[in-house]
């Protein structure tokens, strides 16, 4: 005779069926939110999810009446060849292996903060890329501002989220039209990341629905744009690219490039700080390390900090794909003109 199932167990089966690729912990949070009065804590909810998916060991798997929702644990190749009794807990470790750009001429733009972008500055940067016949355009974070999803002071003049997404899609369509054969790469910045963070915290029920992912909403697939998730390093030859928010404690200050050097001691290019700066040091054994921070392409007087030392700018990188050697032109835009 089948055993009676509790309401949390029934809901657990529904969640596992609806979101088959979601991690156990994510589903546990959804379950606990629905049954906070019945479940002791989040660990209890997670145990129910693991039971439904067959993650609670051999004994519970054998005694389970419904095995249709079982999801195998993942192991590396070495462990697969070992006895089945070796069961490891689910891993939540992040993969931060770098994203590689193998292109000889790259235009780097960052911090557009749509809808607070500066059209004149963007136009000058894109025209420079066209003149150089670049083979790659890298959007190095903060394409969108996402003020509606900020935990900080909000601009009362802001446009709706829907309008901001449409303006961003319009920019990306124009970018693809201008550079039809170039590789286009989008790296998430801290402002772009606000969207999925908000979904995760405020609407976990739809967080796992792919239709709400940032890359889907911005139509990266249709526009053939590569998506590099938040905090993953990009490598162009021997140069590392960060948005800039990845470093603990920030790295701004009077000279963002020097602050970044002190945190990384590596050849790095960053955006995020809305300020053009360069810093070079030679090590004791003769190695030269250069760090560059790139200016922004948004308005220079945001509501939260109208008095600042921001400047417009972008970067152009030429790379020897064979050796990885590179040259960075860290360019400033001053009164409608581009300067080295």
C-alpha positions as CSV (number, residue, x, y, z in Angstrom):
1,X,0.0,0.0,0.0
2,X,1.6,3.4,-1.0
3,X,2.6,5.7,1.8
4,X,0.9,9.0,2.4
5,X,3.0,12.0,1.0
6,X,3.2,15.2,2.9
7,X,2.3,18.5,1.2
8,X,6.0,19.6,1.2
9,X,7.0,16.3,-0.5
10,X,4.3,16.7,-3.1
11,X,5.5,20.3,-3.8
12,X,9.1,19.0,-3.9
13,X,8.1,16.6,-6.8
14,X,6.4,19.5,-8.6
15,X,9.5,21.7,-8.3
16,X,11.9,19.0,-9.4
17,X,9.8,18.3,-12.4
18,X,9.5,21.9,-13.4
19,X,13.1,22.9,-12.8
20,X,15.1,19.7,-13.6
21,X,18.4,21.5,-14.0
22,X,18.2,23.8,-11.0
23,X,20.6,23.1,-8.0
24,X,19.2,21.3,-4.9
25,X,19.7,24.4,-2.8
26,X,17.8,26.7,-5.1
27,X,14.8,24.4,-5.1
28,X,15.1,24.0,-1.3
29,X,14.8,27.8,-0.9
30,X,11.6,27.8,-3.0
31,X,10.2,24.9,-1.0
32,X,11.0,26.5,2.3
33,X,9.5,29.8,1.3
34,X,6.2,27.9,0.6
35,X,6.2,25.9,3.8
36,X,8.0,28.0,6.4
37,X,5.4,27.0,9.1
38,X,5.7,23.3,8.5
39,X,9.5,22.9,7.8
40,X,11.9,23.5,10.7
41,X,14.6,25.2,8.6
42,X,16.2,25.3,5.1
43,X,18.1,22.1,5.8
44,X,14.9,20.2,6.2
45,X,13.6,21.6,2.9
46,X,16.9,20.6,1.2
47,X,16.7,17.0,2.6
48,X,13.2,16.7,1.0
49,X,14.6,17.9,-2.3
50,X,17.5,15.5,-2.1
51,X,15.1,12.6,-1.2
52,X,13.0,13.4,-4.3
53,X,16.1,13.5,-6.5
54,X,17.7,10.4,-5.1
55,X,20.6,12.2,-3.5
56,X,20.2,10.7,0.0
57,X,22.1,7.5,-0.5
58,X,21.4,3.9,-1.7
59,X,19.0,3.0,1.0
60,X,16.6,5.9,0.4
61,X,16.8,5.4,-3.4
62,X,15.9,1.7,-3.1
63,X,12.9,2.4,-0.8
64,X,11.6,5.3,-2.9
65,X,8.3,4.7,-4.6
66,X,8.8,7.4,-7.3
67,X,12.2,7.1,-9.0
68,X,11.2,9.2,-12.1
69,X,12.7,12.4,-10.7
70,X,16.0,10.9,-9.7
71,X,18.9,13.0,-10.9
72,X,22.4,11.5,-10.9
73,X,25.2,13.2,-9.0
74,X,28.1,14.4,-11.2
75,X,31.7,13.2,-10.7
76,X,34.9,13.7,-12.6
77,X,36.2,10.9,-14.9
78,X,38.5,9.3,-12.3
79,X,35.7,8.9,-9.8
80,X,33.3,7.4,-12.4
81,X,35.6,4.4,-12.7
82,X,35.5,3.7,-8.9
83,X,33.0,1.7,-7.0
84,X,29.4,3.2,-7.0
85,X,29.4,3.3,-3.2
86,X,31.6,6.5,-3.3
87,X,29.1,9.3,-3.1
88,X,30.2,12.9,-2.8
89,X,28.1,15.9,-1.7
90,X,26.9,18.3,-4.4
91,X,29.5,20.9,-5.3
92,X,28.8,24.6,-5.5
93,X,32.3,25.6,-6.5
94,X,32.5,28.2,-9.3
95,X,34.4,27.8,-12.5
96,X,36.5,30.9,-13.0
97,X,38.8,29.6,-15.8
98,X,39.4,32.5,-18.1
99,X,37.4,33.2,-21.3
100,X,39.9,33.5,-24.2
101,X,39.7,36.1,-27.0
102,X,42.0,35.1,-29.9
103,X,41.6,38.3,-32.0
104,X,44.2,40.7,-33.4
105,X,42.3,44.0,-33.1
106,X,39.9,44.5,-30.2
107,X,37.8,47.6,-29.3
108,X,37.0,47.7,-25.5
109,X,34.0,49.7,-24.4
110,X,32.5,49.7,-20.9
111,X,30.2,51.5,-18.5
112,X,27.6,52.8,-20.9
113,X,25.0,52.5,-18.1
114,X,22.0,52.6,-20.6
115,X,19.7,54.7,-20.3
116,X,22.2,57.2,-18.9
117,X,24.6,56.7,-21.8
118,X,26.4,59.5,-23.7
119,X,25.6,59.1,-27.4
120,X,28.4,61.4,-28.6
121,X,31.1,59.4,-26.7
122,X,29.7,56.1,-27.8
123,X,29.6,57.3,-31.4
124,X,33.3,58.3,-31.3
125,X,34.4,55.0,-29.8
126,X,32.5,53.0,-32.4
127,X,33.8,55.1,-35.2
128,X,37.3,54.5,-34.0
129,X,36.6,50.8,-34.0
130,X,35.3,51.0,-37.6
131,X,38.4,53.0,-38.7
132,X,40.7,50.3,-37.2
133,X,38.6,47.5,-38.8
134,X,38.5,45.7,-35.4
135,X,37.9,42.0,-35.4
136,X,36.4,42.0,-31.9
137,X,34.2,44.3,-29.8
138,X,34.3,43.7,-26.0
139,X,31.6,45.2,-23.9
140,X,33.5,45.1,-20.6
141,X,30.6,45.4,-18.2
142,X,27.8,47.8,-17.1
143,X,26.0,48.0,-20.5
144,X,22.9,48.6,-18.5
145,X,22.4,50.7,-15.3
146,X,19.4,48.8,-13.8
147,X,18.4,51.6,-11.4
148,X,15.1,49.9,-10.7
149,X,16.8,46.9,-9.1
150,X,19.4,48.8,-7.1
151,X,19.6,48.7,-3.3
152,X,21.1,52.2,-3.4
153,X,19.4,55.6,-3.9
154,X,17.2,55.5,-7.0
155,X,16.9,58.1,-9.7
156,X,13.3,59.4,-9.6
157,X,13.7,60.3,-13.3
158,X,14.5,56.7,-14.3
159,X,12.8,54.9,-17.1
160,X,11.0,51.6,-16.6
161,X,12.9,48.3,-16.7
162,X,11.1,47.4,-19.9
163,X,12.3,50.6,-21.6
164,X,15.8,50.0,-20.4
165,X,15.9,46.5,-21.8
166,X,14.5,47.8,-25.2
167,X,17.1,50.6,-25.3
168,X,19.9,48.1,-24.6
169,X,18.6,45.7,-27.3
170,X,18.5,48.6,-29.8
171,X,22.1,49.4,-29.0
172,X,23.2,45.8,-29.5
173,X,21.3,45.5,-32.8
174,X,23.1,48.6,-34.0
175,X,26.5,47.3,-32.8
176,X,25.9,44.1,-34.8
177,X,24.9,46.1,-37.8
178,X,28.1,48.2,-37.7
179,X,30.3,45.2,-37.0
180,X,28.6,42.3,-39.0
181,X,31.7,40.0,-39.1
182,X,33.3,40.9,-35.8
183,X,33.3,38.8,-32.7
184,X,31.2,40.6,-30.0
185,X,31.7,39.6,-26.3
186,X,29.6,40.9,-23.4
187,X,31.0,40.6,-19.9
188,X,28.7,41.3,-17.0
189,X,29.5,44.1,-14.7
190,X,28.0,44.8,-11.2
191,X,25.1,46.8,-12.7
192,X,24.2,44.1,-15.3
193,X,24.3,41.6,-12.5
194,X,21.5,43.5,-10.6
195,X,18.8,41.8,-12.8
196,X,19.5,38.2,-11.8
197,X,20.3,39.1,-8.2
198,X,16.9,40.8,-7.9
199,X,15.2,37.8,-9.4
200,X,17.0,35.4,-7.1
201,X,16.0,37.4,-4.0
202,X,12.6,38.8,-4.9
203,X,11.2,36.2,-7.4
204,X,12.9,32.8,-6.8
205,X,9.9,31.1,-8.4
206,X,10.8,32.3,-11.8
207,X,14.6,32.6,-11.3
208,X,15.1,29.2,-12.9
209,X,13.0,30.0,-15.9
210,X,15.4,30.5,-18.8
211,X,13.1,33.1,-20.4
212,X,14.2,35.6,-17.7
213,X,17.9,35.1,-18.1
214,X,19.8,38.3,-19.1
215,X,21.3,36.8,-22.3
216,X,17.8,35.7,-23.4
217,X,16.2,39.1,-22.7
218,X,19.0,40.8,-24.6
219,X,18.8,38.3,-27.5
220,X,22.5,37.3,-27.5
221,X,21.8,34.2,-29.4
222,X,20.0,36.0,-32.2
223,X,22.8,38.6,-32.4
224,X,25.6,36.1,-32.0
225,X,27.0,37.7,-28.9
226,X,29.1,35.7,-26.5
227,X,28.2,36.0,-22.8
228,X,30.8,36.0,-20.1
229,X,29.2,35.7,-16.6
230,X,29.9,38.0,-13.7
231,X,33.5,38.0,-12.3
232,X,35.0,35.6,-14.9
233,X,38.4,36.8,-16.2
234,X,38.9,37.5,-19.9
235,X,42.3,36.9,-21.5
236,X,43.5,38.7,-24.7
237,X,47.0,37.3,-25.2
238,X,49.0,38.0,-22.1
239,X,46.5,40.7,-20.9
240,X,43.8,40.0,-18.4
241,X,40.5,41.9,-18.6
242,X,38.3,42.6,-15.5
243,X,35.3,44.9,-15.2
244,X,36.8,46.1,-12.0
245,X,34.3,45.1,-9.3
246,X,35.8,41.6,-9.0
247,X,38.5,42.7,-6.6
248,X,37.6,42.6,-2.9
249,X,37.4,46.0,-1.3
250,X,37.5,47.8,-4.6
251,X,40.5,49.3,-6.3
252,X,39.6,52.9,-7.1
253,X,41.1,55.9,-5.4
254,X,43.2,58.7,-7.0
255,X,44.8,56.3,-9.5
256,X,42.6,53.2,-10.2
257,X,45.3,51.5,-12.3
258,X,47.9,51.7,-9.5
259,X,45.4,50.4,-7.0
260,X,44.5,47.5,-9.3
261,X,48.2,46.8,-9.8
262,X,48.7,46.5,-6.0
263,X,45.8,44.0,-5.8
264,X,46.7,41.9,-8.9
265,X,50.5,42.5,-9.7
266,X,49.6,41.4,-13.2
267,X,49.0,43.0,-16.6
268,X,45.3,44.0,-16.4
269,X,42.8,46.3,-18.0
270,X,39.7,47.4,-16.1
271,X,36.7,49.6,-16.5
272,X,34.2,50.3,-13.6
273,X,36.0,53.4,-12.2
274,X,35.0,55.7,-15.1
275,X,38.5,57.1,-15.2
276,X,41.4,56.8,-17.6
277,X,44.7,55.9,-15.8
278,X,47.8,53.9,-16.5
279,X,50.4,52.5,-14.2
280,X,53.7,50.6,-15.1
281,X,56.3,49.0,-12.8
282,X,59.4,46.9,-13.5
283,X,60.0,43.9,-11.3
284,X,63.4,43.0,-9.8
285,X,64.0,40.4,-12.6
286,X,63.2,42.8,-15.3
287,X,59.5,42.0,-16.1
288,X,57.4,45.0,-16.9
289,X,53.8,45.0,-15.6
290,X,51.3,47.6,-16.9
291,X,47.8,48.2,-15.7
292,X,45.1,50.4,-17.4
293,X,41.8,51.7,-16.2
294,X,39.4,52.8,-19.0
295,X,37.1,55.8,-19.1
296,X,33.3,55.4,-19.3
297,X,30.7,56.1,-22.1
298,X,27.9,57.3,-19.9
299,X,26.9,60.7,-18.5
300,X,29.6,62.3,-16.3
301,X,27.2,63.7,-13.7
302,X,25.1,60.9,-12.2
303,X,22.5,61.9,-9.7
304,X,24.2,60.0,-6.9
305,X,27.6,61.8,-7.4
306,X,27.4,64.8,-9.7
307,X,30.8,66.1,-8.7
308,X,33.5,63.6,-9.6
309,X,36.7,63.0,-11.6
310,X,35.1,60.8,-14.3
311,X,36.0,61.0,-17.9
312,X,34.9,59.5,-21.2
313,X,37.1,56.9,-22.8
314,X,37.7,53.5,-24.3
315,X,40.6,51.2,-25.3
316,X,42.0,49.6,-28.5
317,X,44.1,46.5,-28.2
318,X,46.4,45.0,-30.9
319,X,47.5,41.5,-30.2
320,X,49.9,39.0,-31.7
321,X,47.8,35.9,-31.6
322,X,50.9,33.7,-31.9
323,X,53.0,35.1,-29.1
324,X,50.3,36.8,-26.9
325,X,52.2,40.1,-27.0
326,X,49.9,43.1,-27.1
327,X,49.7,46.9,-27.2
328,X,47.0,48.9,-25.5
329,X,45.9,52.4,-26.6
330,X,44.0,53.7,-23.6
331,X,42.1,56.5,-25.2
332,X,40.4,59.6,-23.7
333,X,37.5,61.6,-25.2
334,X,37.8,65.3,-24.4
335,X,35.3,67.8,-25.8
336,X,34.3,65.6,-28.7
337,X,37.8,64.5,-29.7
338,X,39.8,61.3,-29.1
339,X,43.2,61.6,-27.4
340,X,45.9,59.0,-26.5
